[in-house]
Amino acid sequence: MTTHKILVAYTTNAGTTTQAAQAVSEGLSSNGVQVEVRRLEEVTDLSPYTAVVIGAPMIMGWHRAATKFIKQHRDALSRVPVAYFFMARSLTQTGETQVEGVPLIIDPKLSQPPQQADRLSYRERYATVGNYLRPVLKATPQVKPVSAGFFGGRLDLHRLKLWQKLFVLFIIQAQPGGSINLQFIREWAANLCTTLLAGKVT
Ligand SMILES: Cc1cc2nc3c(=O)[nH]c(=O)nc-3n(C[C@H](O)[C@H](O)[C@H](O)COP(=O)(O)O)c2cc1C
């Protein structure tokens, strides 16, 4: 009998993703499974884990540490079920339910309808799930997540450097503030657990 242990590995810029990772852990643990939460930077060996959840904020693309981690561990990650979650402040509602076969779960409070559904502005195109997720899938085609969750994060302007403020206010036009829907994240993780425990489908 396999003893399951799920790793929740995350990185953060300003702390929101730490809270989200904790909520993921709570959701998974509600199924009675063993879960470990670790900063990506602390993880060197994936062999103890039967499934892995990787979370990071959007910081001009998914946080570089997350993509780097997946590249570094792509062989191990291609052998176990994997799920990704993204913290963000700006997401255009497109009605997509999957990107390249990866099922999406989107926090309803995060996504906003475009001004004109048939003609997205530059900012609206930038903030689509496809534009966020596709580069990650392209960088590591060996690793196909069983789910990708997009959750609303928080933006504290006073914690940012000037160039970061300019980017979020003028390019993605994200609203400062925001609250994390921890219950939504817990539910995603609780529902995800069965798929993660089912093992790798090849
Ligand atoms: C420099 C910078 C760039 C960001 N880029 C995006 C982005 O492209 N899309 C988005 O939805 N949110 C973006 N955000 C918002 C963050 O993803 C959001 O605030 C998140 O909750 C931060 O997570 P953290 O607190 O774990 O660092 C950006 C934030 C910063 C500081």
PDBQT file of the ligand as one rigid body, heavy atoms in Angstrom, charges set to zero:
ROOT
HETATM    1  C1  LIG A 301       6.042  43.658  -9.674  1.00  0.00    +0.000 C 
HETATM    2  C2  LIG A 301       4.700  43.000  -9.603  1.00  0.00    +0.000 A 
HETATM    3  C3  LIG A 301       4.155  42.463 -10.743  1.00  0.00    +0.000 A 
HETATM    4  C4  LIG A 301       2.893  41.875 -10.717  1.00  0.00    +0.000 A 
HETATM    5  N1  LIG A 301       2.398  41.347 -11.864  1.00  0.00    +0.000 NA
HETATM    6  C5  LIG A 301       1.145  40.854 -11.863  1.00  0.00    +0.000 A 
HETATM    7  C6  LIG A 301       0.576  40.351 -13.062  1.00  0.00    +0.000 A 
HETATM    8  O1  LIG A 301       1.195  40.335 -14.117  1.00  0.00    +0.000 OA
HETATM    9  N2  LIG A 301      -0.706  39.909 -13.012  1.00  0.00    +0.000 N 
HETATM   10  C7  LIG A 301      -1.434  39.893 -11.844  1.00  0.00    +0.000 A 
HETATM   11  O2  LIG A 301      -2.575  39.476 -11.866  1.00  0.00    +0.000 OA
HETATM   12  N3  LIG A 301      -0.893  40.312 -10.687  1.00  0.00    +0.000 NA
HETATM   13  C8  LIG A 301       0.356  40.791 -10.673  1.00  0.00    +0.000 A 
HETATM   14  N4  LIG A 301       0.894  41.264  -9.500  1.00  0.00    +0.000 N 
HETATM   15  C9  LIG A 301       0.097  41.155  -8.259  1.00  0.00    +0.000 C 
HETATM   16  C10 LIG A 301       0.563  39.972  -7.418  1.00  0.00    +0.000 C 
HETATM   17  O3  LIG A 301       0.546  38.764  -8.131  1.00  0.00    +0.000 OA
HETATM   18  C11 LIG A 301      -0.339  39.845  -6.191  1.00  0.00    +0.000 C 
HETATM   19  O4  LIG A 301      -0.264  41.027  -5.458  1.00  0.00    +0.000 OA
HETATM   20  C12 LIG A 301       0.020  38.644  -5.336  1.00  0.00    +0.000 C 
HETATM   21  O5  LIG A 301      -0.966  38.457  -4.349  1.00  0.00    +0.000 OA
HETATM   22  C13 LIG A 301       1.370  38.800  -4.664  1.00  0.00    +0.000 C 
HETATM   23  O6  LIG A 301       1.628  37.615  -3.946  1.00  0.00    +0.000 OA
HETATM   24  P1  LIG A 301       2.682  37.602  -2.757  1.00  0.00    +0.000 P 
HETATM   25  O7  LIG A 301       2.101  38.484  -1.684  1.00  0.00    +0.000 OA
HETATM   26  O8  LIG A 301       2.772  36.180  -2.348  1.00  0.00    +0.000 OA
HETATM   27  O9  LIG A 301       3.967  38.108  -3.280  1.00  0.00    +0.000 OA
HETATM   28  C14 LIG A 301       2.151  41.830  -9.502  1.00  0.00    +0.000 A 
HETATM   29  C15 LIG A 301       2.723  42.333  -8.336  1.00  0.00    +0.000 A 
HETATM   30  C16 LIG A 301       3.984  42.914  -8.375  1.00  0.00    +0.000 A 
HETATM   31  C17 LIG A 301       4.561  43.447  -7.106  1.00  0.00    +0.000 C 
ENDROOT
TORSDOF 0
